[in-house]
Amino acid sequence: MRSRPTFASVPGQHLEETSQVLAGLREVRSCALTGGPHNLVVDVWLRTLHDVHTFEAHVSRRLPRLTVTDRSVVLRTVKHTGRLLDRDGHSVGGVPLRHPED
């Protein structure tokens, strides 16, 4: 599975509606509202690079006001939320998450 941060913009009056729709899509792992030209950063997990185009086409039909302004592809993710993953993306161990003040 590949992680794909997507940087997008949407008019301010549609941010809440757009983020709710994005949060309901199974491929979306996180959706953050930010300041600046990209007011949405969406982390998407897809199985293949071909799925990038399929996902964007689906999103553009559901959210015509959303404009994808940039994207990045992470081909190998070593760890997510304290889990160590093998080359196939299977969990093989954990790393305790600590608060910065501990």
Steps between C-alpha positions, in 0.01 A plus 500: 500500500630846415448814701421806297480846653276720284505877527174662398300818522131569533312827560477573874123475516522137378785380726282329762280319246802397293699369797199295617462338157874427481502354852231253388706355214666169588830596334539816709706453818502865610374837386646818648388859454796734457576861413649621175443406138440132587228519764454120508763230542358152447694179567376225270602131497477330163614157378657605168610817325221443246251542786613864536316598183193294587483656846541856370230445235262371767574795730459755219153361422395509868667833582510725190614803708815316618818568303799269544796737489785256573562141595777282631543123496669306780595159359608338825365588841711360782275579792151637574360585842761308691497182287800353319410362158678242286557545124146376431346751741419246771549593864803327652531695823423813689681808620364657817370850441620742764381847584776758429503606866566144628 
